[in-house]
Amino acid sequence: MASLKWFFTLALIVVLAIINLPQTNAVCPVICPALYSPVCAEISDGAKVSYANQCSAEAAACARQLTVVSTTPGEC
């Protein structure tokens, strides 16, 4: 009986550990329109990078698990 109790205790710990894992459910855009409308994007890591359009900026940031803080029209 004691081994069954340990099994359920261990199973509960494993389930709780899995539930508390960080969720990375972000769905990054894979295909952006081939529209050239350059933007200067400030990424949440502080970098400013030029992208072909807003979608490209958001896709690149998402792929790195970051966010676009702000954009301005034109290249950086």
N, C-alpha and C positions, 0 to 999 in steps of 0.2 A: 504494500500500500504506500509505503514511503517513496518508492521509486516513481509511482504514478503521480504523487504530489509534486515531486521534483520536475517531472516531465511537464505538467501543466504550468508550473511556475516558470520554467524556461520558455515554454511556448508563449506565455503571456508577455514575458520580457521581449522576445523576438517581435511579436506583433506590435507592441508599443514602440519599439525602436524603428520599425518600418513606417509606422504612422507618423512619427516625428521627423522623418527624412525631409530635407528641403524639396519642395515641388518645383520641377523644371518643366512645366507644361506649356511654356511659351511656344507658340507656333509662329515661326519666323516666315515672312514672305519669301518665297523661292523665286517667283517670277515677277519682275517689275516691268512696267511699260517702257518701251524704247523711246521715251520722250526726253529730249535733252532740255532740261530746265535746271541749270546748276544751282546748288545750294551749298552754303558753308554751314556745316553742322557742328555744334558743340556737343560732344559725347559726355556721358556721366563720369568718365575717367579724367575729364578736363581737356582732352585733345580737341582741336578744331581741324576738321578734314573736309575737303571739297568732294562732293558727290554729283553724279549726273542728274539726280532728282531726289525728291523727298523720300520716295519709296526705297531707293538704293541706300540712302543714309540709314533709314530705319532697319532695313534688312541686315546691313553690316553691323550695326550696333547690337541687334538682337542675336546675331550669330556669336557675338562675343559676350552675351548675357549682360549687355549694358543697355542704356536708353539714350535717346536723343533729347538733350536738355533744351536746345533752341536751334533754330535755323534762320539764316538770312539769305536773301536772294543773291546769286552770284557766287563766284569762287572765293575761297579764303585768301 
